[in-house]
Amino acid sequence: MMAGTATTTETVLDRYIKIFDRAVHDAGAVEEFRSVYAPGASVQLDERAGR
C-alpha cells in the first residue's frame, strides 16, 4: 500500500447503494439485492424502534 492511502471496508449499505444505482440500467442487478440482506432480516438505520 502506498503511503497516505487508506483502506476502507465496504459496508452492506455501500453494497446496497451500488446495486440500487446499477438497477436503473441493469435489470439483473435487482437479483443481487438478495445477497445484501438475509430473508426476513430487518435493518435499523437510526435509534428509533421498529414499527
C-alpha positions as CSV (number, residue, x, y, z in Angstrom):
1,M,0.0,0.0,0.0
2,M,1.2,3.5,-0.8
3,A,1.9,6.0,1.9
4,G,-1.0,8.3,2.6
5,T,-3.7,6.0,1.3
6,A,-6.4,4.5,3.4
7,T,-8.1,1.1,3.1
8,T,-11.8,1.1,3.6
9,T,-14.2,-1.7,4.1
10,E,-17.4,-1.8,2.0
11,T,-20.4,-1.9,4.2
12,V,-23.8,-3.6,3.5
13,L,-25.2,-0.1,2.9
14,D,-22.5,0.7,0.4
15,R,-23.3,-2.5,-1.5
16,Y,-27.0,-1.7,-1.4
17,I,-26.4,1.8,-2.8
18,K,-24.2,0.4,-5.6
19,I,-26.7,-2.2,-6.6
20,F,-29.6,0.3,-6.4
21,D,-27.6,2.6,-8.8
22,R,-26.9,-0.2,-11.2
23,A,-30.5,-1.4,-11.2
24,V,-31.6,1.6,-13.1
25,H,-29.7,0.4,-16.2
26,D,-29.2,-3.3,-15.4
27,A,-32.4,-5.3,-14.6
28,G,-30.1,-8.2,-13.5
29,A,-28.8,-6.1,-10.6
30,V,-32.2,-6.5,-8.9
31,E,-31.4,-10.1,-8.2
32,E,-28.2,-9.1,-6.4
33,F,-30.4,-7.4,-3.7
34,R,-30.9,-10.9,-2.3
35,S,-27.1,-11.1,-1.5
36,V,-27.3,-7.9,0.6
37,Y,-29.8,-9.0,3.3
38,A,-30.9,-12.3,4.7
39,P,-34.5,-13.2,4.0
40,G,-36.8,-11.7,6.7
41,A,-34.0,-9.5,8.2
42,S,-34.7,-6.1,9.4
43,V,-32.2,-3.2,9.4
44,Q,-32.2,-0.4,12.0
45,L,-30.7,2.8,10.4
46,D,-31.4,5.1,13.4
47,E,-32.2,4.8,17.1
48,R,-36.0,4.6,16.7
49,A,-37.6,1.3,17.4
50,G,-39.0,-0.7,14.5
51,R,-42.7,-0.1,13.8
